[in-house]
Amino acid sequence: MIFRAAFKHFKKYPGIIPQFFFICLGMGSAFLYLIRLARGPHVVWNKTKNPEPWNKLDPTYQYKFVAFTTDYKNLKKEGPEF
C-alpha cells in the first residue's frame, strides 16, 4: 500500500526519484558502516570468551578506515608477547 502511494507520487513528481535514490543510498551506506564498526577489533560482544581481543592483533593490522601517512607493512611490534 505504501509502495503504491510512492509510485503515484513518482509518476506525478518525477523530480523526487533521484532524491529517493540518494536518500536510500546514504542510509544503506550508513548502515553498512555501522556494521563494520560493530565488528571491529575494539568491540567486545562476548567477554567470557576473549575479554581483550585487541591484544592479539599484530602491529600490521590497519586500525583506521583510511590511513594515508602510515605504512602498516613496515611496523614492528614494540613490547612483550602476551
Residue pairs with C-beta under 8 A, 6 or more apart in sequence:
6 20
9 16
10 16
10 17
10 20
37 43
41 53
41 54
41 57
41 61
41 63
42 54
44 50
44 51
44 52
44 53
50 56
55 82
58 77
59 72
59 75
59 76
59 77
59 78
60 72
60 73
60 75
61 72
62 70
62 72
64 70
